[in-house]
Amino acid sequence: MSSSFTHTAAGTDRRTVAASALLGGGLLLTGGTGVARARGRTRARARDRAQGPARPAAGLTLRLPAPTGPHPLGVTTLYLVDRSRRDPWDAGIPVRELMVTVFYPAREVRGLPVAPQMTERAAAAFAGIDVRVHHLPAAGVDWAATLTHAHPGAPAQPVRRPVLLYSPGGGDPRTLGTGLAEELASHGHVVVSVDHPGDAGEVDFPGTTPYRADPVRTTVLRDDPRRDPARFRTLIDTRIADLRFVRDQLAGFAAGGSPDAAGRALPEHLGRALDLRRVGLYGHSAGGTAVAEALYEDRRFAAAANLEGYLDHPPERPGPGRAGELYPVARYGTDRPLLLLGSAEFIGARGRRELERSWSAMLAHPRGRTLRRQIDRAAHWVFTDYAALAPALQAAGLMTAADRNALTGPVGPARAVPEVRHHLRAFFARQLSRNG
């Protein structure tokens, strides 16, 4: 994994400063006057933008690339609670809470608004955390204004479709993978994007609980977790357990139950759209590590795509020539398909020998089914929505070329976005899809 915490244009760590300032200073999150009012404002803003001229904004409104598939999209969120696990990052939380977003082919979307990429509360937290980590503009952007192409609550097409679980990069929220999730859903998949609270930059829950006083939970990470082998192990182990729990919950959903712990209504026919004989995984950075190892550990997963995640543990004692233990998937290989997709600027950078070593070990297994591909002139976050958003910020004069290149590389979105989409679509079409 190359976590979000190692990235700056100059190569120094900024996450420590940003997170400490945020958490130590007690950021006041906007939109905290009640769950119902916050949701109402978000729906109203999305409806106004979808159906008429945009209201005057506090800054630039960014746009996500449109999906290219034939299916209109529905979207919903699920609040899941695993009562068999305590939260690994907060000793005061006796359960493991998750938030997921489900994108799916919709039967009918006429008259329905489109969803925002982030809720207002999540956008406020994003502006206090992620903006400083990635050298994004501190002002001049309305982060809550970006819209998706998916319609909340739209009835699903009652057709069994392959399912994909997405795990984002270390410290990143699931919302930064919206564009790729929409693309895959528009081509006939049900995509379940999973947040990993405590690790993720910000997670907006439906409300508070007796053990969590704020609906928004922010990251506990202060540094690149690969600098702390025990923390890195906890991060990856937790993500693998999260993914397996989500898979468990989908089984009950497909059988006609509702996994939402808040008891919220779910879109019509969505459970019927899940073909759990065809479940794949994809993940970025730490998420790539997690999905590759989950593929090895759980045979319910049929294929996985690792978007630039390390397949080894960091060495216990850092130093020149020291190597960490390979994860079992790299040590022993897998008999199921695994795509390793990287970026030339990141893999070619100094200090990435661990990634190259672990990927080479994965590819060396005889009779393995591992495929490796690369995006040229691209950097680590080209696999996220930044591939389109960072160039737009640069074009608007709100981001320097150096900062944009450090984030996504010099490749333009007109090539990068379709290329990443093509690799994922083609891989999962071969491994999971049947007719329809």
C-alpha positions in Angstrom: 0.0 0.0 0.0 1.1 3.5 -0.6 -1.2 5.3 1.7 -2.6 8.8 1.3 -0.4 9.7 4.2 2.9 9.6 2.3 1.9 11.9 -0.6 3.1 15.5 -0.9 4.7 17.2 -3.9 8.0 17.6 -1.9 7.9 14.1 -0.5 7.3 15.1 3.1 4.4 13.9 5.3 1.5 16.4 5.6 -1.1 14.1 7.1 0.3 14.4 10.6 0.0 18.2 10.5 -3.4 18.2 9.0 -5.0 15.5 11.2 -3.5 16.9 14.4 -4.7 20.4 13.6 -8.1 19.1 12.7 -8.6 16.7 15.7 -6.7 18.8 18.2 -8.6 22.0 17.2 -12.0 20.3 17.4 -13.3 21.0 13.9 -16.9 22.2 14.0 -18.7 20.3 11.3 -21.4 22.1 9.4 -24.8 20.7 8.8 -25.0 19.2 12.3 -28.4 20.6 13.3 -30.2 17.3 12.8 -30.0 14.2 10.6 -33.4 14.9 8.9 -32.6 18.5 8.2 -29.2 17.7 6.7 -30.7 15.0 4.5 -33.4 17.3 3.4 -31.0 20.0 2.4 -28.8 17.5 0.5 -31.9 16.2 -1.4 -33.1 19.6 -2.2 -29.8 20.8 -3.5 -29.4 17.7 -5.7 -33.0 18.1 -7.0 -32.5 21.8 -7.8 -29.3 21.2 -9.8 -30.8 18.2 -11.7 -33.9 20.1 -12.7 -33.0 23.7 -13.2 -30.2 26.3 -13.2 -27.6 25.9 -10.5 -27.9 28.1 -7.5 -25.0 30.6 -6.8 -22.3 28.4 -5.2 -19.6 29.2 -2.7 -17.1 28.1 -5.3 -16.3 26.0 -8.3 -18.7 23.0 -8.8 -16.7 20.0 -10.0 -18.2 17.3 -12.3 -17.6 13.6 -12.4 -17.2 11.9 -15.8 -20.5 10.3 -17.0 -20.7 6.6 -17.1 -20.7 5.0 -20.6 -22.8 1.9 -20.1 -26.4 1.4 -21.3 -28.0 1.1 -17.8 -29.5 4.1 -15.9 -28.3 4.0 -12.3 -29.8 3.8 -8.9 -28.0 4.3 -5.6 -28.6 3.7 -1.9 -26.6 3.6 1.3 -26.6 0.9 3.9 -25.6 1.2 7.6 -24.2 -2.2 8.7 -23.3 -3.3 12.2 -21.2 -6.3 13.0 -22.0 -7.1 16.7 -19.4 -9.9 16.8 -16.4 -7.5 16.6 -15.3 -4.5 18.6 -14.0 -1.5 16.7 -10.2 -1.8 16.4 -9.6 2.0 16.4 -11.8 3.2 19.2 -12.0 1.2 22.4 -15.2 2.9 23.3 -17.1 1.4 20.4 -18.3 -2.1 21.2 -19.3 -3.1 17.7 -18.0 -2.6 14.2 -20.0 -0.1 12.2 -19.8 0.3 8.5 -21.3 2.5 5.8 -21.6 1.3 2.2 -23.0 2.7 -1.0 -24.7 0.5 -3.5 -24.8 1.5 -7.2 -27.0 -0.7 -9.4 -28.7 -0.8 -12.8 -32.1 0.9 -12.3 -35.4 0.0 -13.9 -36.8 3.6 -13.9 -35.3 6.9 -13.0 -37.6 9.5 -14.6 -38.5 12.3 -12.3 -35.9 11.3 -9.6 -33.1 13.6 -8.5 -29.4 12.6 -8.7 -27.4 12.0 -5.5 -24.5 14.2 -4.4 -21.0 12.6 -4.4 -20.7 13.5 -0.7 -23.2 14.5 2.0 -22.9 18.0 3.3 -21.4 16.8 6.6 -18.9 14.5 4.8 -17.9 17.4 2.5 -17.3 19.7 5.5 -15.0 17.1 7.0 -13.3 16.4 3.7 -12.5 20.1 3.4 -10.8 19.9 6.8 -8.8 16.7 6.2 -8.3 15.5 2.6 -7.9 19.0 1.1 -4.7 19.6 3.1 -3.4 16.1 2.6 -3.5 16.3 -1.2 -2.7 20.0 -1.6 -6.2 20.7 -2.9 -7.5 24.3 -2.8 -8.5 25.4 0.7 -11.1 27.8 -0.8 -12.9 28.3 -4.1 -14.5 24.8 -4.4 -18.0 23.8 -3.3 -17.1 20.2 -2.3 -20.8 19.4 -1.4 -22.0 20.5 -4.9 -20.5 17.6 -7.0 -23.3 15.4 -8.3 -23.3 11.7 -9.2 -25.2 10.2 -12.1 -27.2 7.9 -9.9 -30.7 8.3 -8.5 -31.4 7.6 -4.8 -34.0 4.9 -4.2 -34.7 4.1 -7.9 -36.2 0.6 -8.3 -33.6 -1.9 -9.4 -33.9 -4.0 -12.5 -35.0 -7.4 -11.2 -32.2 -9.3 -13.0 -29.5 -11.2 -11.2 -26.2 -9.4 -11.8 -22.6 -9.9 -10.7 -21.6 -8.0 -7.6 -18.4 -6.0 -7.0 -17.1 -4.9 -3.6 -14.8 -1.8 -3.5 -12.3 -0.9 -0.8 -10.8 2.6 -1.1 -7.2 3.7 -0.3 -5.8 4.2 3.2 -7.3 7.3 4.7 -9.6 7.8 1.7 -13.4 7.8 1.9 -15.5 5.5 -0.4 -16.9 8.6 -2.2 -13.6 9.2 -4.0 -14.3 6.0 -6.0 -17.7 7.2 -7.3 -16.8 7.5 -11.0 -15.4 4.0 -11.4 -18.3 2.5 -9.4 -20.8 4.2 -11.6 -19.0 3.1 -14.7 -19.1 -0.6 -13.6 -22.7 -0.4 -12.5 -23.8 1.2 -15.8 -22.3 -1.9 -17.6 -24.4 -4.3 -15.5 -22.7 -4.8 -12.2 -24.0 -4.1 -8.7 -21.2 -2.2 -7.0 -20.9 -2.0 -3.2 -18.4 0.7 -2.0 -17.3 0.1 1.5 -16.0 2.7 4.0 -13.6 1.5 6.7 -14.4 3.8 9.7 -11.5 4.9 11.9 -9.2 4.5 8.9 -11.3 6.4 6.3 -10.8 10.2 6.2 -14.5 10.8 7.1 -17.6 8.6 7.4 -21.1 10.1 7.7 -23.5 7.8 9.6 -27.3 8.1 9.7 -27.1 9.5 13.2 -25.4 9.2 16.6 -25.4 6.2 19.0 -24.8 5.9 22.8 -21.1 5.1 22.0 -20.6 7.6 19.1 -21.7 11.2 19.8 -21.1 12.6 16.4 -22.7 11.3 13.1 -19.4 12.0 11.3 -16.4 9.9 12.2 -12.9 11.0 11.1 -9.6 9.2 10.7 -7.4 8.2 13.7 -4.4 7.9 11.4 -1.6 10.4 11.8 1.1 8.9 9.6 1.7 6.4 6.9 0.7 3.1 8.6 3.5 1.2 6.7 5.8 3.0 9.1 4.2 1.1 11.9 4.0 -2.7 11.1 1.5 -3.5 13.9 -0.8 -0.7 12.8 -0.5 -1.7 9.2 -1.4 -5.3 10.1 -4.5 -4.0 12.0 -5.6 -1.9 9.1 -5.4 -4.6 6.5 -6.9 -7.3 8.8 -9.8 -5.0 9.7 -10.5 -4.3 6.0 -10.5 -8.0 5.1 -12.9 -8.7 8.0 -15.1 -5.8 6.9 -15.3 -7.1 3.3 -16.2 -10.6 4.5 -18.9 -9.2 6.8 -20.4 -7.2 3.9 -20.4 -10.4 1.8 -22.3 -12.1 4.7 -24.8 -9.3 4.8 -25.5 -9.4 1.1 -26.5 -13.1 1.5 -29.3 -12.1 3.8 -30.2 -9.2 1.5 -30.5 -11.5 -1.5 -32.7 -13.8 0.4 -35.2 -11.1 1.0 -34.0 -9.6 4.3 -32.8 -6.0 5.0 -29.3 -5.5 6.3 -29.7 -1.8 7.2 -29.2 -1.5 11.0 -31.3 1.7 11.0 -34.3 0.0 9.5 -34.4 2.3 6.5 -36.4 1.3 3.4 -34.4 -0.1 0.5 -35.0 0.2 -3.2 -37.4 -2.2 -4.8 -36.0 -5.4 -6.2 -32.4 -4.6 -5.2 -32.0 -7.8 -3.2 -33.2 -9.7 -6.3 -30.4 -8.1 -8.4 -27.6 -9.7 -6.4 -26.0 -12.8 -8.0 -23.9 -14.0 -5.2 -22.4 -16.8 -7.3 -20.5 -14.0 -9.1 -18.8 -11.7 -6.5 -15.6 -9.9 -7.2 -13.5 -7.3 -5.4 -11.4 -4.3 -6.4 -9.5 -1.9 -4.2 -7.1 1.0 -4.3 -3.8 1.1 -2.3 -4.6 -0.3 1.1 -7.8 -1.5 -0.4 -5.8 -3.3 -3.1 -3.9 -5.1 -0.5 -7.1 -6.1 1.4 -9.0 -7.3 -1.7 -6.1 -9.5 -2.9 -5.7 -11.2 0.5 -9.5 -11.5 0.9 -9.5 -13.3 -2.5 -6.9 -15.8 -1.1 -8.8 -16.3 2.2 -12.4 -16.5 1.1 -13.4 -18.7 -1.8 -16.8 -16.9 -2.1 -14.8 -14.2 -4.0 -14.3 -15.2 -7.6 -11.8 -12.5 -8.8 -10.1 -9.3 -7.6 -8.4 -6.3 -9.0 -5.6 -4.7 -6.9 -5.1 -1.1 -7.9 -1.5 -0.4 -6.6 -1.6 -2.1 -3.2 1.4 -3.7 -1.6 1.3 -7.4 -1.1 3.7 -7.6 1.8 4.0 -6.4 5.4 6.4 -3.6 6.1 9.7 -4.8 7.5 9.8 -4.9 11.3 13.1 -3.0 11.3 13.2 -0.6 8.4 16.5 -0.2 6.7 18.3 -0.7 3.3 17.8 -4.2 1.9 15.3 -5.2 4.6 12.1 -6.9 3.3 8.9 -7.6 5.1 6.9 -10.8 5.1 4.8 -11.5 2.0 1.1 -11.8 2.5 -0.1 -15.4 1.8 -1.6 -14.5 -1.5 1.8 -13.4 -2.8 3.6 -16.2 -1.0 1.5 -19.1 -2.2 -0.5 -17.6 -5.1 -4.1 -18.0 -6.0 -6.1 -20.2 -8.4 -8.6 -17.4 -9.0 -8.0 -14.4 -11.3 -6.2 -11.4 -9.9 -5.4 -8.2 -11.8 -2.5 -6.0 -10.7 -3.0 -2.5 -12.1 -0.4 0.1 -11.4 0.7 3.6 -12.4 4.1 4.3 -14.1 4.9 7.4 -12.1 4.3 5.7 -8.7 5.9 2.3 -9.4 8.9 4.0 -11.0 9.5 6.3 -8.1 12.3 5.8 -5.6 11.4 3.7 -2.6 8.8 1.5 -4.3 11.0 -1.7 -4.3 8.7 -3.3 -1.8 5.7 -3.0 -4.1 7.7 -4.3 -7.1 9.1 -7.2 -5.1 5.7 -8.3 -3.8 4.0 -8.0 -7.2 6.8 -10.0 -8.8 6.4 -12.8 -6.3 2.7 -12.8 -7.1 3.4 -13.2 -10.8 6.1 -15.9 -10.4 3.7 -18.6 -9.3 3.3 -21.4 -11.8 -0.2 -22.0 -13.1 -1.3 -18.7 -11.5 -4.0 -16.5 -12.9 -2.5 -13.1 -12.2 -2.4 -10.4 -14.8 -0.4 -7.2 -14.6 -1.1 -3.9 -16.4 0.1 -0.3 -16.1 -1.2 3.2 -16.8 1.6 5.3 -18.3 2.3 8.9 -17.3 0.0 8.4 -14.3 0.5 8.6 -10.5 -1.1 6.8 -7.5 -4.5 8.5 -7.3 -5.3 8.1 -11.0 -7.5 5.2 -9.9 -9.8 7.6 -8.0 -12.1 10.5 -8.8 -9.0 12.8 -8.6 -8.1 11.6 -12.1 -10.9 14.0 -13.4 -11.1 16.4 -10.5 -7.4 17.4 -10.1 -7.0 18.5 -13.8 -10.2 20.5 -13.5 -8.8 22.2 -10.4 -5.6 23.0 -12.3 -7.5 24.3 -15.3 -9.4 26.7 -12.9 -6.1 28.0 -11.5 -6.8 26.4 -8.1 -4.1 23.7 -8.1 -0.5 23.8 -9.3 0.8 21.5 -12.1 3.3 20.0 -9.6 0.6 19.2 -7.1 -1.7 17.7 -9.8 1.1 15.6 -11.2 2.1 14.3 -7.8 -1.5 13.3 -7.3 -2.5 11.7 -10.6 0.5 12.3 -12.9 0.7 14.3 -16.1 -1.7 12.1 -18.1 -4.9 13.9 -19.0 -8.3 12.7 -18.0 -9.4 12.2 -21.6 -7.0 9.2 -21.6 -6.6 8.2 -18.0 -10.3 7.9 -17.1 -11.2 5.6 -20.1 -8.1 3.6 -19.7 -8.6 2.7 -16.0 -12.3 2.0 -16.7 -11.4 -0.2 -19.6 -9.1 -2.4 -17.6 -11.6 -3.0 -14.8 -14.6 -3.5 -17.2 -12.7 -6.0 -19.4 -11.3 -7.9 -16.4 -14.6 -8.4 -14.6 -16.5 -9.0 -17.9 -14.1 -12.0 -18.6 -14.2 -13.3 -15.0 -17.8 -12.7 -13.8 -20.2 -11.7 -16.5 -22.6 -13.9 -18.4 -25.3 -12.8 -20.7 -26.9 -9.5 -19.6 
